[in-house]
C-alpha cells in the first residue's frame, strides 16, 4: 500500500515541502541519549494542505497508540531478537475485532524489553515490515520517571481516588516527573509523524499514559482525526482539581475529536471538570454528548470494552485446558468442595484483603460452609512498584494464614492463594470450575474478569461432558462484583456490593451459594447474551464509527492554532464565519452615510463576570460620541428594565434604548416609551413567582429578576453543575404550568426567563430599520453585536432584510457575535474588550469626519 507520509522530520523543521514515500522505508530512531526535553514549544504547527487528499486507499488506516506494543520479544542465544504477537493484548484483540478487510492497523508504542541503541534501527525495520509496529525507544532513566514515576505514582493513584495527603499516601506532585511525562508524549508524537498520513489516517490513543499526546499531534496537524480512550476511572472534580496540572491535561484531551470512557460516571466527572475548571458547556444532541471548544465539538463516547470471544472460545477448546479442568474437578468437586474464585492484580485498589475478610466473616456467621467452600485467589503480579505493593502482599498472606489456621483442617484449607503467574488457559480452567466469581475492587477502570468468567462458564460440548452436564442443559454462573468497577453497570444480573461493607459482601457470597439453579441460569443467560454481542470488535467498530462522525466537518472548517505549549488549541470556524477585521469596518463606516448600530449590553458592552453592571464613564463617552454623529442611529438592546437602562444611559441624549428584550422602545431620551406589542396583562406572574421562589430557596447563589413584563431566574453565582441542572428542571416545570398562558419560556446564558409571546430583539431591529426607511434614509451600514441566544433574533432579521426594502441593496452588513460559537452572525469578536476597541475606533472616525452634532451646552 502506498501512503502519503512525512518521511523526514528535518524537512518539517526547515519548513521545506514534505516528501512522501512508501511505508516500508527505514525509520530512524528517536532519542537515543539520556535526558529530558524541557522546551515543549519547539514544534510549530505545520501548514498542511486543507484540501482533501487526492490519494485513495482501499482500506481505512488506523494508527493505534499505547504505552506498550502488542509484541513479545525474546533474545536469541546467538544475538538478535525473536518477535511474536502478544495474544493477550487488548490492542491486538481490537485489530482482530475490526477485521483486516476494512482496516489497516499500525501500532506505535514501547517494547517491554530494553533494546540496545545499536540494535534499534534493525528492530524498527523488522517490526515495521513484519508487524506494522513502530517502536518508541526510551532510555531506562526516562522510562522510569515517566511510567513508574508520574504514571504510576501520581496519575494512577489520583484517578483511583487516592489523595497524596502524606508522602506515604500516593505520590506528591513532582515537577521533574511531569516533565518526563511530557517529554515521552512528545517522543511518541515524533514516532507517529513517521507513519501518519494526516489527511486520511485515524489516530486512536489509549489510556492515561499519553494524555498530552493529542496536543502535540493537533499542533502539527490541525485536522488530524484523533480519538482518545481512557481505560482507567476518571475521578470526580473534587479529587481531580487537586492536581497542579489539571487544566493542562483537560485542554490536551480536548485536542481530541472523540474521548471515550467505560461508564457514564467517568464521563460525567470529566464533563464536570471541564465545566468547573474551564467554564465549558456541554449538551446532548440526538443521543451524542458534545463539548463546544473554540468552534470545535468534541464528542464524548460511553461504551465499556468487551472481550475477544473467538480467542476465549479457542482456548476453551484446547486439550491442555480440558486436562486442567479435569484436574480441578478432581481437586474440588470430587471432594465435595465448592470453588469461589478471585482473580486480581496484587495492588491496593483490587480489594483482595476486603475479599478475604468477607470470606472469614462468611465462615464465622455460616459455619455450615466450613469444610465445603474454598476461595481460590489468583494474585497476578502488580504492574507498579513501591512500598504499597509490598504492604498488600504482606497483608494478603497474613490474612490467608489466619483464616487457614482458624478454619482449616487436614485435607481442607478454606483459602488457596496462587501467586505464581498462570497461563491464560489455566485461568480459563479455574473460571470453568468456579461456582462464583468475586470481584471486590475498591476502584477499577473496567475489569474484564467477570466477562471472561461468563464465557468460560458457557463452555463447550467437551467441557460439559467433563463437568457431567448435558450439552443441551442451561448453563449457570454467579457474580459478586463491586459497584465501583467499570463493568458493573453492564452486568445487571450480578450481586453488586460495596466492598468496604464486609458483612454485605459475606451475605452476597452466601446468597450466591444458596441461590436456586434456575435463577443462576437466568442470570447467566442474560449476561452471556450481553457479553457475546458486545465484544471487543463491537466496541472498536462503534468507537471508530463515532470518530469518523466526529471528524466529518474537518474538511469544510477553517482551522488555525493558537496558544503556546500545552495551552495550544485549534480554532475551527465555518468558512463563512470569520473574525471582524477592524480596519475593514472602519473604512466602511467612514464612507457610509446612513448607519444603524444595535448593541446588546450584558456580555457585549459589559463582561458577564462584572459585579458592577453599570457602564463605565469611558463607555458612556464613546456611546455619546457615536450618538452625536448625525449619520448614526444607535440602540442599546437589553433584557434589563427600562428604569435601570434610562438611569444608566441618561448622559446619552440621542441613544435609543430597547428594554426587556424589546418590549419597551424609546428612540431618544426626549421621546416617550413605546411598546412593541399591545400592553400585556402580567397576571401570569402569580403562577411563575412561587415556582421560581422554590428553586431560588433550593439553589444557593440564584436570584429572581423581576421586570415589568418579564421574570428571570438567574443562576450565574450558583454551582455550575447544580445551577444548570436546576435550570433545566425549572424550564420544564414552567413550560408545564404555563402551557395555556400567552407567554414563552426561554433559556439563556445563566438565566431562565418568562416573557410575553412575540417579544424578541428581532422586533427592535425591524423597528429601527423601518424608522430609517420612513425618514427617507434607509440604512447603508448596519452593525449588530450580541452574545446570547436572544441576540440571534436580531441577526436573523438583519440577514433577511438584505432581500427587502428596509436597507439599501448594496448596504454593508456586520452581524457580529461575541466569541467563536455557532451563530446566524457572519462575524465574531473574542470578548467585550475587543467590542470596546471597536466602539472607540468608530467614535474616533466620527470625530475625524466632522459629522458630530454640537455637544450639550456648546
Secondary structure as UniProt FT lines:
FT   HELIX           9..14
FT   TURN            23..24
FT   TURN            40..41
FT   STRAND          60..68
FT   STRAND          71..75
FT   TURN            77..78
FT   STRAND          81..85
FT   TURN            87..88
FT   HELIX           90..98
FT   TURN            100..102
FT   STRAND          103..110
FT   HELIX           117..119
FT   HELIX           120..131
FT   STRAND          133..135
FT   HELIX           140..143
FT   HELIX           144..155
FT   HELIX           156..159
FT   TURN            160..161
FT   TURN            167..168
FT   HELIX           175..195
FT   TURN            198..200
FT   STRAND          202..206
FT   HELIX           208..210
FT   TURN            211..212
FT   HELIX           213..220
FT   TURN            222..223
FT   STRAND          225..229
FT   HELIX           237..240
FT   TURN            241..242
FT   TURN            244..245
FT   HELIX           246..253
FT   TURN            254..255
FT   STRAND          258..261
FT   HELIX           264..278
FT   STRAND          282..285
FT   TURN            286..287
FT   STRAND          288..293
FT   TURN            294..295
FT   STRAND          296..302
FT   HELIX           309..316
FT   HELIX           319..331
FT   HELIX           333..335
FT   STRAND          338..345
FT   TURN            348..349
FT   HELIX           352..365
FT   HELIX           367..369
FT   TURN            370..372
FT   STRAND          373..380
FT   HELIX           387..407
FT   TURN            410..411
FT   STRAND          415..418
FT   HELIX           424..433
FT   STRAND          436..439
FT   HELIX           449..458
FT   HELIX           461..467
FT   TURN            471..472
FT   STRAND          479..482
FT   TURN            483..484
FT   TURN            486..487
FT   HELIX           488..490
FT   TURN            492..493
FT   STRAND          495..497
FT   TURN            499..500
FT   HELIX           502..514
FT   HELIX           517..533
FT   HELIX           536..550
FT   HELIX           552..554
FT   TURN            555..556
FT   STRAND          557..562
FT   HELIX           565..567
FT   STRAND          569..574
FT   TURN            575..576
FT   STRAND          578..579
FT   HELIX           582..591
FT   STRAND          595..600
FT   TURN            603..605
FT   TURN            608..609
FT   HELIX           617..628
FT   TURN            630..631
FT   STRAND          632..637
FT   HELIX           642..648
FT   TURN            649..651
FT   TURN            653..654
FT   STRAND          656..659
FT   HELIX           660..662
FT   STRAND          664..666
FT   TURN            669..670
FT   STRAND          674..675
FT   TURN            683..684
FT   HELIX           685..698
FT   TURN            700..701
FT   STRAND          703..706
FT   STRAND          710..714
FT   TURN            716..717
FT   HELIX           720..737
FT   TURN            738..740
FT   STRAND          743..748
FT   TURN            749..750
FT   STRAND          751..756
FT   TURN            757..758
FT   HELIX           761..774
FT   TURN            775..776
FT   STRAND          779..786
FT   HELIX           789..791
FT   HELIX           792..801
FT   TURN            802..803
FT   STRAND          807..818
FT   STRAND          827..829
FT   HELIX           832..849
FT   TURN            856..857
//
